[in-house]
């Protein structure tokens, strides 16, 4: 299953004109974000993400500009999702609440880009160049 996911990621990258980062040992480096779950909690839609940093370097700070669309494709909200520190080769779960919003109104989410990506105290492009996206639920995660 992992091999199939890797191949699909490679094909998607080739056809989109992007490149995948490589670690020093030649393996493909990735920062994967998976939209894992959504649930209504206290008048807010809670989005749960699984982040996995396989770039070979710990990420000190990762903040992504995220756009939430309704079922008809209209923008509901533009927000910054702070994934905080993401250690190398250790998955992390991060949750974000969208106040005043029902999860049933969310049609898809777009990671519009990295607002901040800090590695070893300096801004880095790895949060965009190595980013892969997936969704475990019906709501699509785009990038």
The first five atom37 places (N, CA, C, CB, O) and aatype in JSON, in Angstrom:
{
  "aatype": [20, 20, 20, 20, 20, 20, 20, 20, 20, 20, 20, 20, 20, 20, 20, 20, 20, 20, 20, 20, 20, 20, 20, 20, 20, 20, 20, 20, 20, 20, 20, 20, 20, 20, 20, 20, 20, 20, 20, 20, 20, 20, 20, 20, 20, 20, 20, 20, 20, 20, 20, 20, 20, 20, 20, 20, 20, 20, 20, 20, 20, 20, 20, 20, 20, 20, 20, 20, 20, 20, 20, 20, 20, 20, 20, 20, 20, 20, 20, 20, 20, 20, 20, 20, 20, 20, 20, 20, 20, 20, 20, 20, 20, 20, 20, 20, 20, 20, 20, 20, 20, 20, 20, 20, 20, 20, 20, 20, 20, 20, 20, 20, 20, 20, 20, 20, 20, 20, 20, 20, 20, 20, 20, 20, 20, 20, 20, 20, 20, 20, 20, 20, 20, 20, 20, 20, 20, 20, 20, 20, 20, 20, 20],
  "atom_mask": [
    [1, 1, 1, 1, 1],
    [1, 1, 1, 1, 1],
    [1, 1, 1, 1, 1],
    [1, 1, 1, 1, 1],
    [1, 1, 1, 1, 1],
    [1, 1, 1, 1, 1],
    [1, 1, 1, 1, 1],
    [1, 1, 1, 1, 1],
    [1, 1, 1, 1, 1],
    [1, 1, 1, 1, 1],
    [1, 1, 1, 1, 1],
    [1, 1, 1, 1, 1],
    [1, 1, 1, 1, 1],
    [1, 1, 1, 1, 1],
    [1, 1, 1, 1, 1],
    [1, 1, 1, 1, 1],
    [1, 1, 1, 1, 1],
    [1, 1, 1, 1, 1],
    [1, 1, 1, 1, 1],
    [1, 1, 1, 1, 1],
    [1, 1, 1, 1, 1],
    [1, 1, 1, 1, 1],
    [1, 1, 1, 1, 1],
    [1, 1, 1, 1, 1],
    [1, 1, 1, 1, 1],
    [1, 1, 1, 1, 1],
    [1, 1, 1, 1, 1],
    [1, 1, 1, 1, 1],
    [1, 1, 1, 1, 1],
    [1, 1, 1, 1, 1],
    [1, 1, 1, 1, 1],
    [1, 1, 1, 1, 1],
    [1, 1, 1, 1, 1],
    [1, 1, 1, 1, 1],
    [1, 1, 1, 1, 1],
    [1, 1, 1, 1, 1],
    [1, 1, 1, 1, 1],
    [1, 1, 1, 1, 1],
    [1, 1, 1, 1, 1],
    [1, 1, 1, 1, 1],
    [1, 1, 1, 1, 1],
    [1, 1, 1, 1, 1],
    [1, 1, 1, 1, 1],
    [1, 1, 1, 1, 1],
    [1, 1, 1, 1, 1],
    [1, 1, 1, 1, 1],
    [1, 1, 1, 1, 1],
    [1, 1, 1, 1, 1],
    [1, 1, 1, 1, 1],
    [1, 1, 1, 1, 1],
    [1, 1, 1, 1, 1],
    [1, 1, 1, 1, 1],
    [1, 1, 1, 1, 1],
    [1, 1, 1, 1, 1],
    [1, 1, 1, 1, 1],
    [1, 1, 1, 1, 1],
    [1, 1, 1, 1, 1],
    [1, 1, 1, 1, 1],
    [1, 1, 1, 1, 1],
    [1, 1, 1, 1, 1],
    [1, 1, 1, 1, 1],
    [1, 1, 1, 1, 1],
    [1, 1, 1, 1, 1],
    [1, 1, 1, 1, 1],
    [1, 1, 1, 1, 1],
    [1, 1, 1, 1, 1],
    [1, 1, 1, 1, 1],
    [1, 1, 1, 1, 1],
    [1, 1, 1, 1, 1],
    [1, 1, 1, 1, 1],
    [1, 1, 1, 1, 1],
    [1, 1, 1, 1, 1],
    [1, 1, 1, 1, 1],
    [1, 1, 1, 1, 1],
    [1, 1, 1, 1, 1],
    [1, 1, 1, 1, 1],
    [1, 1, 1, 1, 1],
    [1, 1, 1, 1, 1],
    [1, 1, 1, 1, 1],
    [1, 1, 1, 1, 1],
    [1, 1, 1, 1, 1],
    [1, 1, 1, 1, 1],
    [1, 1, 1, 1, 1],
    [1, 1, 1, 1, 1],
    [1, 1, 1, 1, 1],
    [1, 1, 1, 1, 1],
    [1, 1, 1, 1, 1],
    [1, 1, 1, 1, 1],
    [1, 1, 1, 1, 1],
    [1, 1, 1, 1, 1],
    [1, 1, 1, 1, 1],
    [1, 1, 1, 1, 1],
    [1, 1, 1, 1, 1],
    [1, 1, 1, 1, 1],
    [1, 1, 1, 1, 1],
    [1, 1, 1, 1, 1],
    [1, 1, 1, 1, 1],
    [1, 1, 1, 1, 1],
    [1, 1, 1, 1, 1],
    [1, 1, 1, 1, 1],
    [1, 1, 1, 1, 1],
    [1, 1, 1, 1, 1],
    [1, 1, 1, 1, 1],
    [1, 1, 1, 1, 1],
    [1, 1, 1, 1, 1],
    [1, 1, 1, 1, 1],
    [1, 1, 1, 1, 1],
    [1, 1, 1, 1, 1],
    [1, 1, 1, 1, 1],
    [1, 1, 1, 1, 1],
    [1, 1, 1, 1, 1],
    [1, 1, 1, 1, 1],
    [1, 1, 1, 1, 1],
    [1, 1, 1, 1, 1],
    [1, 1, 1, 1, 1],
    [1, 1, 1, 1, 1],
    [1, 1, 1, 1, 1],
    [1, 1, 1, 1, 1],
    [1, 1, 1, 1, 1],
    [1, 1, 1, 1, 1],
    [1, 1, 1, 1, 1],
    [1, 1, 1, 1, 1],
    [1, 1, 1, 1, 1],
    [1, 1, 1, 1, 1],
    [1, 1, 1, 1, 1],
    [1, 1, 1, 1, 1],
    [1, 1, 1, 1, 1],
    [1, 1, 1, 1, 1],
    [1, 1, 1, 1, 1],
    [1, 1, 1, 1, 1],
    [1, 1, 1, 1, 1],
    [1, 1, 1, 1, 1],
    [1, 1, 1, 1, 1],
    [1, 1, 1, 1, 1],
    [1, 1, 1, 1, 1],
    [1, 1, 1, 1, 1],
    [1, 1, 1, 1, 1],
    [1, 1, 1, 1, 1],
    [1, 1, 1, 1, 1],
    [1, 1, 1, 1, 1],
    [1, 1, 1, 1, 1],
    [1, 1, 1, 1, 1],
    [1, 1, 1, 1, 1]
  ],
  "atom_positions": [
    [[0.82, -1.19, 0.0], [0.0, 0.0, 0.0], [0.87, 1.26, 0.0], [-0.93, -0.01, 1.2], [0.57, 2.23, -0.7]],
    [[1.95, 1.24, 0.81], [2.84, 2.38, 0.85], [3.5, 2.6, -0.52], [3.91, 2.19, 1.93], [3.68, 3.74, -0.95]],
    [[3.85, 1.51, -1.2], [4.48, 1.62, -2.52], [3.52, 2.25, -3.52], [4.93, 0.25, -3.01], [3.92, 3.08, -4.33]],
    [[2.26, 1.85, -3.45], [1.25, 2.43, -4.35], [1.08, 3.91, -4.08], [-0.09, 1.7, -4.19], [1.01, 4.71, -5.01]],
    [[1.01, 4.3, -2.8], [0.87, 5.72, -2.45], [2.09, 6.51, -2.95], [0.71, 5.89, -0.9], [1.94, 7.61, -3.48]],
    [[3.29, 5.93, -2.79], [4.5, 6.59, -3.26], [4.44, 6.79, -4.77], [5.74, 5.77, -2.89], [4.74, 7.89, -5.26]],
    [[4.06, 5.76, -5.52], [3.98, 5.86, -6.98], [2.95, 6.89, -7.4], [3.63, 4.51, -7.59], [3.21, 7.68, -8.32]],
    [[1.8, 6.91, -6.76], [0.77, 7.9, -7.1], [1.27, 9.32, -6.82], [-0.51, 7.62, -6.3], [1.0, 10.24, -7.59]],
    [[1.98, 9.49, -5.71], [2.54, 10.8, -5.39], [3.55, 11.22, -6.45], [3.2, 10.79, -4.0], [3.57, 12.38, -6.87]],
    [[4.4, 10.29, -6.88], [5.4, 10.6, -7.91], [4.73, 10.99, -9.22], [6.32, 9.4, -8.13], [5.13, 11.98, -9.85]],
    [[3.72, 10.23, -9.65], [3.01, 10.55, -10.89], [2.33, 11.9, -10.79], [1.99, 9.47, -11.22], [2.38, 12.69, -11.74]],
    [[1.69, 12.17, -9.67], [1.0, 13.46, -9.5], [2.0, 14.6, -9.58], [0.25, 13.51, -8.15], [1.71, 15.64, -10.17]],
    [[3.16, 14.41, -8.98], [4.18, 15.45, -9.01], [4.71, 15.66, -10.43], [5.32, 15.09, -8.07], [4.89, 16.8, -10.85]],
    [[4.95, 14.58, -11.16], [5.45, 14.68, -12.53], [4.47, 15.42, -13.43], [5.73, 13.31, -13.09], [4.86, 16.28, -14.21]],
    [[3.2, 15.07, -13.32], [2.2, 15.66, -14.2], [1.83, 17.08, -13.81], [0.97, 14.81, -14.22], [1.29, 17.83, -14.62]],
    [[2.11, 17.47, -12.55], [1.82, 18.84, -12.14], [3.0, 19.76, -12.38], [1.43, 18.88, -10.67], [2.89, 20.97, -12.19]],
    [[4.13, 19.2, -12.81], [5.31, 20.01, -13.09], [6.14, 20.28, -11.85], [4.9, 21.31, -13.71], [7.12, 21.03, -11.93]],
    [[5.78, 19.7, -10.69], [6.51, 19.92, -9.46], [7.64, 18.94, -9.31], [5.58, 19.83, -8.26], [7.85, 18.06, -10.16]],
    [[8.37, 19.1, -8.23], [9.44, 18.16, -7.93], [9.3, 17.71, -6.5], [10.83, 18.8, -8.18], [8.8, 18.45, -5.65]],
    [[9.74, 16.52, -6.24], [9.76, 16.01, -4.88], [11.16, 16.2, -4.33], [9.32, 14.51, -4.82], [12.15, 15.98, -5.03]],
    [[11.23, 16.61, -3.07], [12.52, 16.78, -2.43], [13.12, 15.41, -2.16], [12.4, 17.6, -1.12], [12.39, 14.43, -1.95]],
    [[14.44, 15.34, -2.16], [15.11, 14.09, -1.83], [16.0, 14.31, -0.62], [15.93, 13.56, -3.02], [16.62, 15.36, -0.47]],
    [[16.04, 13.29, 0.23], [16.93, 13.36, 1.38], [18.34, 12.98, 0.92], [16.44, 12.43, 2.53], [18.55, 12.59, -0.22]],
    [[19.3, 13.11, 1.84], [20.69, 12.87, 1.48], [20.95, 11.42, 1.06], [21.59, 13.22, 2.63], [21.9, 11.16, 0.32]],
    [[20.12, 10.47, 1.51], [20.33, 9.07, 1.11], [19.62, 8.73, -0.19], [19.85, 8.15, 2.21], [19.63, 7.57, -0.61]],
    [[19.0, 9.72, -0.85], [18.36, 9.5, -2.13], [16.88, 9.15, -2.05], [19.06, 8.43, -2.86], [16.21, 9.1, -3.07]],
    [[16.37, 8.9, -0.84], [14.95, 8.59, -0.72], [14.12, 9.87, -0.85], [14.66, 7.89, 0.63], [14.6, 10.98, -0.61]],
    [[12.87, 9.7, -1.24], [12.0, 10.85, -1.42], [11.6, 11.39, -0.05], [10.74, 10.47, -2.25], [11.12, 10.66, 0.81]],
    [[11.81, 12.69, 0.13], [11.45, 13.36, 1.38], [10.07, 13.97, 1.22], [12.49, 14.44, 1.77], [9.75, 14.53, 0.17]],
    [[9.26, 13.86, 2.25], [7.91, 14.4, 2.16], [7.46, 14.95, 3.5], [6.93, 13.33, 1.68], [7.87, 14.48, 4.56]],
    [[6.62, 15.94, 3.41], [5.88, 16.44, 4.55], [4.42, 16.18, 4.19], [6.17, 17.98, 4.86], [3.85, 16.89, 3.36]],
    [[3.83, 15.17, 4.81], [2.47, 14.81, 4.45], [1.47, 15.35, 5.46], [2.33, 13.29, 4.33], [1.68, 15.28, 6.67]],
    [[0.39, 15.9, 4.93], [-0.75, 16.34, 5.73], [-1.96, 15.55, 5.27], [-0.99, 17.9, 5.6], [-2.29, 15.53, 4.09]],
    [[-2.61, 14.91, 6.22], [-3.82, 14.15, 5.91], [-4.98, 14.74, 6.7], [-3.64, 12.62, 6.23], [-4.9, 14.85, 7.93]],
    [[-6.06, 15.11, 6.01], [-7.29, 15.49, 6.7], [-7.9, 14.19, 7.17], [-8.28, 16.31, 5.77], [-8.4, 13.4, 6.38]],
    [[-7.85, 13.97, 8.48], [-8.18, 12.67, 9.05], [-9.61, 12.57, 9.54], [-7.25, 12.37, 10.18], [-10.23, 11.51, 9.45]],
    [[-10.17, 13.67, 10.07], [-11.53, 13.64, 10.62], [-12.06, 15.06, 10.76], [-11.56, 12.93, 11.99], [-11.31, 16.03, 10.82]],
    [[-13.38, 15.14, 10.8], [-14.06, 16.41, 11.11], [-15.25, 16.07, 12.0], [-14.52, 17.17, 9.79], [-15.94, 15.07, 11.79]],
    [[-15.48, 16.93, 13.0], [-16.63, 16.73, 13.86], [-17.08, 18.07, 14.43], [-16.31, 15.74, 15.0], [-16.28, 18.97, 14.64]],
    [[-18.4, 18.17, 14.67], [-18.95, 19.37, 15.28], [-18.73, 19.3, 16.78], [-20.46, 19.53, 14.94], [-19.1, 18.33, 17.43]],
    [[-18.12, 20.36, 17.33], [-17.82, 20.43, 18.75], [-18.12, 21.83, 19.26], [-16.33, 20.05, 19.03], [-17.48, 22.8, 18.84]],
    [[-19.09, 21.95, 20.16], [-19.4, 23.23, 20.81], [-19.56, 24.39, 19.82], [-18.31, 23.57, 21.81], [-18.96, 25.45, 20.01]],
    [[-20.36, 24.2, 18.79], [-20.64, 25.28, 17.84], [-19.52, 25.55, 16.85], [-20.93, 26.52, 18.58], [-19.5, 26.59, 16.19]],
    [[-18.6, 24.63, 16.74], [-17.49, 24.79, 15.8], [-17.28, 23.48, 15.05], [-16.18, 25.21, 16.54], [-17.64, 22.4, 15.53]],
    [[-16.7, 23.59, 13.86], [-16.28, 22.41, 13.13], [-14.82, 22.16, 13.48], [-16.49, 22.58, 11.57], [-13.96, 23.01, 13.22]],
    [[-14.53, 21.01, 14.05], [-13.15, 20.66, 14.4], [-12.58, 19.79, 13.29], [-13.09, 19.92, 15.77], [-13.1, 18.72, 12.99]],
    [[-11.48, 20.28, 12.7], [-10.77, 19.53, 11.66], [-9.53, 18.9, 12.3], [-10.37, 20.45, 10.46], [-8.76, 19.58, 12.97]],
    [[-9.36, 17.6, 12.08], [-8.23, 16.88, 12.65], [-7.31, 16.44, 11.51], [-8.7, 15.65, 13.5], [-7.74, 15.81, 10.55]],
    [[-6.04, 16.8, 11.64], [-5.02, 16.48, 10.64], [-3.98, 15.56, 11.23], [-4.36, 17.76, 10.09], [-3.65, 15.65, 12.41]],
    [[-3.47, 14.66, 10.41], [-2.31, 13.86, 10.75], [-1.15, 14.4, 9.91], [-2.56, 12.31, 10.48], [-1.21, 14.4, 8.68]],
    [[-0.11, 14.87, 10.59], [1.08, 15.4, 9.91], [2.23, 14.44, 10.11], [1.45, 16.83, 10.44], [2.44, 13.93, 11.21]],
    [[2.97, 14.18, 9.04], [4.12, 13.28, 9.11], [5.28, 13.93, 8.37], [3.78, 11.88, 8.51], [5.26, 14.07, 7.15]],
    [[6.29, 14.31, 9.12], [7.47, 14.96, 8.57], [8.53, 13.91, 8.25], [8.03, 16.02, 9.56], [9.18, 13.38, 9.15]],
    [[8.69, 13.63, 6.97], [9.72, 12.68, 6.52], [10.74, 13.41, 5.64], [9.07, 11.51, 5.74], [11.27, 12.84, 4.68]],
    [[11.02, 14.66, 6.0], [11.98, 15.45, 5.22], [13.42, 15.22, 5.65], [11.65, 16.92, 5.34], [14.35, 15.64, 4.95]],
    [[13.62, 14.56, 6.79], [14.97, 14.33, 7.29], [15.43, 15.4, 8.26], [15.93, 14.26, 6.14], [16.49, 15.26, 8.86]],
    [[14.65, 16.47, 8.42], [14.98, 17.55, 9.35], [13.77, 17.88, 10.21], [15.47, 18.8, 8.6], [12.65, 17.93, 9.69]],
    [[13.97, 18.11, 11.49], [12.84, 18.57, 12.31], [12.4, 19.95, 11.84], [13.22, 18.6, 13.81], [13.23, 20.81, 11.53]],
    [[11.11, 20.17, 11.79], [10.56, 21.48, 11.43], [10.18, 22.17, 12.73], [9.31, 21.36, 10.45], [9.37, 21.66, 13.5]],
    [[10.78, 23.34, 12.98], [10.54, 24.08, 14.22], [9.16, 24.74, 14.23], [11.61, 25.13, 14.41], [8.54, 24.86, 15.29]],
    [[8.7, 25.16, 13.07], [7.41, 25.86, 12.95], [6.87, 25.66, 11.55], [7.56, 27.38, 13.27], [7.58, 25.85, 10.56]],
    [[5.59, 25.28, 11.47], [4.93, 25.12, 10.17], [3.53, 25.73, 10.26], [4.86, 23.61, 9.74], [2.67, 25.23, 10.99]],
    [[3.32, 26.81, 9.52], [2.02, 27.49, 9.51], [1.55, 27.54, 8.06], [2.12, 28.95, 10.13], [2.26, 28.02, 7.18]],
    [[0.34, 27.02, 7.82], [-0.2, 26.96, 6.47], [-1.43, 27.84, 6.33], [-0.54, 25.52, 6.09], [-2.33, 27.82, 7.18]],
    [[-1.47, 28.63, 5.24], [-2.68, 29.38, 4.92], [-3.68, 28.38, 4.36], [-2.39, 30.55, 3.9], [-3.4, 27.68, 3.38]],
    [[-4.84, 28.31, 4.98], [-5.84, 27.3, 4.64], [-7.16, 27.98, 4.29], [-6.05, 26.3, 5.81], [-7.62, 28.88, 4.99]],
    [[-7.75, 27.54, 3.18], [-9.02, 28.09, 2.72], [-10.08, 27.0, 2.83], [-8.91, 28.64, 1.25], [-9.88, 25.88, 2.36]],
    [[-11.2, 27.34, 3.45], [-12.31, 26.41, 3.6], [-13.42, 26.83, 2.64], [-12.82, 26.37, 5.09], [-13.84, 27.99, 2.62]],
    [[-13.89, 25.87, 1.84], [-14.95, 26.12, 0.86], [-16.23, 25.42, 1.3], [-14.51, 25.62, -0.56], [-16.2, 24.39, 1.97]],
    [[-17.38, 26.0, 0.9], [-18.65, 25.34, 1.18], [-18.93, 24.29, 0.11], [-19.79, 26.37, 1.24], [-18.11, 24.05, -0.77]],
    [[-20.09, 23.67, 0.2], [-20.44, 22.6, -0.72], [-20.6, 23.07, -2.16], [-21.72, 21.94, -0.27], [-20.48, 22.27, -3.09]],
    [[-20.87, 24.39, -2.36], [-21.02, 24.95, -3.7], [-19.72, 25.52, -4.24], [-22.07, 26.02, -3.68], [-19.69, 26.0, -5.38]],
    [[-18.65, 25.48, -3.47], [-17.36, 25.97, -3.93], [-17.05, 27.4, -3.54], [-17.29, 25.86, -5.39], [-16.01, 27.93, -3.96]],
    [[-17.91, 28.04, -2.76], [-17.65, 29.41, -2.31], [-16.75, 29.39, -1.07], [-18.98, 30.15, -1.99], [-16.83, 28.48, -0.25]],
    [[-15.9, 30.4, -0.96], [-15.0, 30.49, 0.19], [-15.8, 30.82, 1.45], [-13.91, 31.56, -0.06], [-16.55, 31.79, 1.48]],
    [[-15.63, 30.01, 2.48], [-16.25, 30.25, 3.78], [-15.29, 30.97, 4.72], [-16.71, 28.94, 4.4], [-15.68, 31.85, 5.47]],
    [[-14.01, 30.57, 4.66], [-13.05, 31.1, 5.62], [-11.63, 30.93, 5.09], [-13.2, 30.41, 6.99], [-11.3, 29.92, 4.47]],
    [[-10.82, 31.91, 5.36], [-9.39, 31.84, 5.1], [-8.71, 31.98, 6.46], [-8.9, 32.97, 4.07], [-8.99, 32.93, 7.2]],
    [[-7.84, 31.05, 6.78], [-7.26, 31.03, 8.12], [-5.83, 30.53, 8.08], [-8.1, 30.16, 9.06], [-5.42, 29.9, 7.11]],
    [[-5.08, 30.81, 9.13], [-3.74, 30.26, 9.28], [-3.81, 29.1, 10.27], [-2.73, 31.36, 9.76], [-4.23, 29.28, 11.41]],
    [[-3.39, 27.92, 9.83], [-3.36, 26.74, 10.68], [-1.92, 26.53, 11.13], [-3.92, 25.48, 9.94], [-1.04, 26.24, 10.31]],
    [[-1.68, 26.68, 12.43], [-0.34, 26.55, 12.99], [-0.12, 25.1, 13.44], [-0.15, 27.52, 14.18], [-0.63, 24.67, 14.47]],
    [[0.65, 24.36, 12.66], [0.95, 22.96, 12.98], [2.08, 22.84, 13.99], [1.31, 22.21, 11.71], [2.44, 21.73, 14.38]],
    [[2.63, 23.97, 14.42], [3.7, 24.02, 15.41], [4.91, 23.2, 14.97], [3.18, 23.52, 16.77], [5.14, 23.04, 13.77]],
    [[5.65, 22.69, 15.91], [6.85, 21.9, 15.6], [6.44, 20.51, 15.09], [7.76, 21.76, 16.84], [5.51, 19.89, 15.6]],
    [[7.15, 20.06, 14.07], [6.92, 18.73, 13.5], [8.25, 17.97, 13.49], [6.31, 18.82, 12.05], [9.08, 18.19, 12.61]],
    [[8.44, 17.08, 14.48], [9.7, 16.34, 14.52], [9.85, 15.42, 13.31], [9.78, 15.52, 15.82], [8.86, 15.02, 12.69]],
    [[11.07, 15.11, 12.99], [11.35, 14.24, 11.85], [10.95, 12.8, 12.16], [12.84, 14.31, 11.46], [11.25, 12.29, 13.24]],
    [[10.28, 12.16, 11.21], [9.91, 10.75, 11.27], [9.04, 10.39, 12.48], [11.15, 9.92, 11.3], [9.1, 9.26, 12.98]],
    [[8.23, 11.35, 12.94], [7.29, 11.08, 14.03], [5.97, 11.75, 13.7], [7.85, 11.58, 15.41], [5.92, 12.98, 13.62]],
    [[4.91, 11.0, 13.52], [3.62, 11.61, 13.19], [3.09, 12.47, 14.33], [2.61, 10.52, 12.84], [3.35, 12.21, 15.51]],
    [[2.34, 13.5, 13.96], [1.7, 14.39, 14.93], [0.27, 14.64, 14.49], [2.49, 15.73, 15.06], [-0.01, 14.76, 13.3]],
    [[-0.64, 14.71, 15.46], [-2.04, 15.05, 15.19], [-2.26, 16.48, 15.64], [-3.03, 14.07, 15.91], [-1.87, 16.86, 16.75]],
    [[-2.89, 17.26, 14.77], [-3.2, 18.66, 15.08], [-4.68, 18.9, 14.79], [-2.3, 19.64, 14.25], [-5.21, 18.41, 13.79]],
    [[-5.34, 19.66, 15.68], [-6.75, 19.96, 15.51], [-6.95, 21.47, 15.43], [-7.59, 19.37, 16.67], [-6.28, 22.25, 16.1]],
    [[-7.91, 21.85, 14.57], [-8.24, 23.25, 14.37], [-9.75, 23.4, 14.39], [-7.65, 23.78, 13.03], [-10.47, 22.7, 13.69]],
    [[-10.23, 24.34, 15.22], [-11.66, 24.59, 15.33], [-12.04, 25.79, 14.47], [-12.06, 24.84, 16.81], [-11.36, 26.81, 14.47]],
    [[-13.14, 25.64, 13.72], [-13.69, 26.7, 12.9], [-14.98, 27.18, 13.58], [-13.97, 26.22, 11.41], [-16.04, 26.61, 13.34]],
    [[-14.89, 28.21, 14.43], [-16.05, 28.66, 15.21], [-17.21, 29.09, 14.33], [-15.65, 29.8, 16.12], [-17.02, 29.68, 13.26]],
    [[-18.43, 28.79, 14.79], [-19.64, 29.22, 14.09], [-19.88, 28.49, 12.78], [-19.57, 30.67, 13.83], [-20.69, 28.93, 11.96]],
    [[-19.19, 27.39, 12.57], [-19.31, 26.66, 11.31], [-19.67, 25.2, 11.59], [-18.0, 26.75, 10.49], [-19.09, 24.57, 12.46]],
    [[-20.63, 24.68, 10.84], [-20.99, 23.28, 10.91], [-20.13, 22.5, 9.92], [-22.51, 23.08, 10.61], [-19.88, 22.97, 8.81]],
    [[-19.68, 21.34, 10.32], [-18.87, 20.51, 9.42], [-19.66, 20.09, 8.17], [-18.37, 19.26, 10.15], [-19.06, 19.85, 7.12]],
    [[-20.98, 20.01, 8.28], [-21.8, 19.63, 7.14], [-21.76, 20.68, 6.04], [-23.24, 19.41, 7.58], [-22.11, 20.39, 4.89]],
    [[-21.33, 21.91, 6.37], [-21.26, 22.98, 5.37], [-19.93, 23.02, 4.63], [-21.51, 24.32, 6.02], [-19.78, 23.77, 3.67]],
    [[-18.95, 22.22, 5.07], [-17.61, 22.24, 4.48], [-17.57, 21.27, 3.29], [-16.54, 21.85, 5.53], [-17.86, 20.09, 3.42]],
    [[-17.2, 21.81, 2.12], [-17.12, 20.99, 0.92], [-15.71, 20.52, 0.61], [-17.64, 21.76, -0.24], [-15.52, 19.39, 0.15]],
    [[-14.73, 21.38, 0.87], [-13.33, 21.02, 0.64], [-12.43, 22.04, 1.33], [-13.0, 20.95, -0.87], [-12.89, 23.1, 1.75]],
    [[-11.15, 21.7, 1.45], [-10.17, 22.57, 2.07], [-8.97, 22.68, 1.15], [-9.76, 22.05, 3.48], [-8.59, 21.72, 0.48]],
    [[-8.38, 23.85, 1.11], [-7.22, 24.12, 0.26], [-6.07, 24.6, 1.13], [-7.56, 25.17, -0.83], [-6.2, 25.58, 1.86]],
    [[-4.94, 23.92, 1.04], [-3.71, 24.44, 1.64], [-3.13, 25.39, 0.6], [-2.67, 23.26, 2.04], [-2.56, 24.96, -0.41]],
    [[-3.29, 26.67, 0.86], [-2.96, 27.71, -0.11], [-1.45, 27.98, -0.18], [-3.69, 29.0, 0.23], [-0.97, 28.6, -1.13]],
    [[-0.73, 27.53, 0.82], [0.71, 27.72, 0.85], [1.21, 27.8, 2.27], [1.1, 28.98, 0.08], [0.42, 27.89, 3.22]],
    [[2.51, 27.77, 2.42], [3.13, 27.87, 3.74], [3.32, 29.34, 4.07], [4.49, 27.11, 3.79], [4.0, 30.07, 3.34]],
    [[2.74, 29.77, 5.16], [2.91, 31.15, 5.64], [4.24, 31.27, 6.37], [1.74, 31.56, 6.57], [4.9, 32.31, 6.32]],
    [[4.63, 30.18, 7.04], [5.9, 30.15, 7.76], [6.37, 28.7, 7.83], [5.76, 30.76, 9.19], [5.59, 27.78, 8.09]],
    [[7.65, 28.51, 7.6], [8.27, 27.19, 7.69], [9.69, 27.41, 8.2], [8.25, 26.41, 6.29], [10.55, 27.9, 7.46]],
    [[9.94, 27.05, 9.44], [11.23, 27.33, 10.07], [11.94, 26.02, 10.4], [11.05, 28.18, 11.33], [11.4, 25.15, 11.07]],
    [[13.17, 25.92, 9.9], [14.05, 24.79, 10.2], [15.38, 25.36, 10.66], [14.23, 23.85, 8.94], [15.97, 26.2, 9.99]],
    [[15.84, 24.9, 11.81], [17.1, 25.4, 12.39], [17.13, 26.92, 12.48], [18.29, 24.92, 11.56], [18.17, 27.53, 12.24]],
    [[16.0, 27.52, 12.84], [15.94, 28.96, 13.05], [15.82, 29.81, 11.81], [17.13, 29.38, 13.78], [15.78, 31.04, 11.91]],
    [[15.76, 29.2, 10.62], [15.67, 29.95, 9.37], [14.45, 29.52, 8.56], [16.95, 29.77, 8.54], [14.02, 28.37, 8.63]],
    [[13.9, 30.46, 7.8], [12.8, 30.13, 6.91], [13.28, 29.11, 5.86], [12.25, 31.41, 6.22], [14.4, 29.18, 5.38]],
    [[12.4, 28.18, 5.53], [12.72, 27.13, 4.57], [11.58, 26.96, 3.58], [13.01, 25.79, 5.3], [10.43, 27.29, 3.88]],
    [[11.89, 26.47, 2.4], [10.87, 26.2, 1.39], [10.38, 24.76, 1.44], [11.41, 26.51, 0.0], [9.51, 24.38, 0.64]],
    [[10.9, 23.95, 2.35], [10.58, 22.52, 2.38], [9.09, 22.28, 2.65], [11.42, 21.82, 3.44], [8.55, 21.26, 2.22]],
    [[8.42, 23.17, 3.36], [6.99, 22.98, 3.66], [6.12, 23.09, 2.41], [6.54, 24.01, 4.68], [4.97, 22.66, 2.41]],
    [[6.68, 23.65, 1.34], [5.95, 23.67, 0.07], [6.53, 22.67, -0.92], [5.98, 25.07, -0.54], [5.79, 21.99, -1.62]],
    [[7.86, 22.58, -0.99], [8.48, 21.71, -1.99], [8.29, 20.23, -1.68], [9.95, 22.01, -2.1], [8.26, 19.41, -2.6]],
    [[8.15, 19.87, -0.42], [8.01, 18.46, -0.04], [6.59, 18.1, 0.39], [8.98, 18.13, 1.07], [6.35, 16.98, 0.85]],
    [[5.64, 19.04, 0.26], [4.29, 18.84, 0.77], [3.48, 17.86, -0.07], [3.57, 20.17, 0.84], [3.39, 18.0, -1.29]],
    [[2.89, 16.88, 0.6], [1.92, 15.97, -0.02], [0.65, 16.03, 0.8], [2.48, 14.5, -0.13], [0.69, 16.18, 2.02]],
    [[-0.5, 15.91, 0.13], [-1.8, 16.05, 0.79], [-2.67, 14.85, 0.51], [-2.5, 17.32, 0.33], [-2.59, 14.23, -0.55]],
    [[-3.51, 14.53, 1.49], [-4.44, 13.42, 1.36], [-5.62, 13.68, 2.29], [-3.75, 12.06, 1.67], [-5.53, 14.48, 3.22]],
    [[-6.71, 12.99, 2.02], [-7.87, 13.08, 2.9], [-8.41, 11.68, 3.13], [-8.97, 14.01, 2.3], [-8.58, 10.9, 2.19]],
    [[-8.68, 11.36, 4.38], [-9.24, 10.08, 4.76], [-10.77, 10.13, 4.74], [-8.73, 9.66, 6.14], [-11.43, 9.1, 4.85]],
    [[-11.31, 11.33, 4.6], [-12.76, 11.52, 4.65], [-13.26, 12.06, 3.3], [-13.14, 12.5, 5.81], [-12.46, 12.27, 2.38]],
    [[-14.55, 12.27, 3.19], [-15.13, 12.74, 1.94], [-14.69, 14.15, 1.55], [-16.62, 12.71, 2.03], [-14.65, 14.49, 0.36]],
    [[-14.37, 14.97, 2.52], [-13.95, 16.34, 2.24], [-12.56, 16.3, 1.62], [-13.95, 17.22, 3.55], [-11.62, 15.75, 2.2]],
    [[-12.43, 16.89, 0.44], [-11.19, 16.87, -0.32], [-10.2, 17.88, 0.27], [-11.46, 17.18, -1.8], [-10.59, 18.98, 0.67]],
    [[-8.93, 17.51, 0.31], [-7.85, 18.39, 0.73], [-6.99, 18.65, -0.5], [-7.01, 17.77, 1.9], [-6.37, 17.74, -1.04]],
    [[-6.96, 19.91, -0.92], [-6.26, 20.32, -2.13], [-5.02, 21.12, -1.77], [-7.18, 21.13, -3.06], [-4.9, 21.62, -0.65]],
    [[-4.1, 21.25, -2.72], [-2.92, 22.08, -2.47], [-2.31, 22.55, -3.75], [-1.9, 21.34, -1.67], [-1.31, 23.27, -3.73]]
  ]
}
